[in-house]
Amino acid sequence: MLLKRYFNKPEGCEPRRDTRGRLVNPPPLDRIEVLHTGVSADQHISTRVVDAGLAEGWISIGQGKLTLHAKPEALVFTIKRLPGYYCCHCGAALADAGQVLADGSTKGLAHVREEHPNATSPDPGNPSGYERINHYDLVLDAKQHKRYKADPKQAALMMSEARRQLRAKGGA
Ligand SMILES: [Zn+2]
């Protein structure tokens, strides 16, 4: 998904940065435009981005939906999974999976041991059999995905252009 943020730059406002190069007087956000929504309706949006969107008012969450208040229209996603722990075997949400037990294992491991004994984790990236996700697992409204989806060829071109720009910046 590719979004572009537009800011209202007040007349005569000069950007000021702190010693670490962070902008200390960011201008107010005017609008967010949807350039495309990726090649798949399934989207991950990081907790950090969602938190920023909620604080700045361009994301809202309610009734199982996450709405991104963009132009030309708000994008509506169904929330499949919230950030947190999940079992790789059965997909169950394991809210307190990180809690350490008296024997040094965790509640997540206890779930896997009890519910899926002797089973190998279906996810090689998470051999413990449970995972922690730090993003919102979303699926975009099907009609909107059809309207805004990226052409895979175009998306590849945009990615390589973005990488080229990054390299150019790094070298400057
Ligand atoms: Zn399970």
Boltz pocket constraint, residues with backbone or C-beta under 6 A from the ligand:
constraints:
  - pocket:
      binder: B
      contacts: [[A, 87], [A, 88], [A, 89], [A, 90], [A, 91], [A, 92], [A, 111], [A, 112], [A, 115], [A, 116]]
      max_distance: 6.0
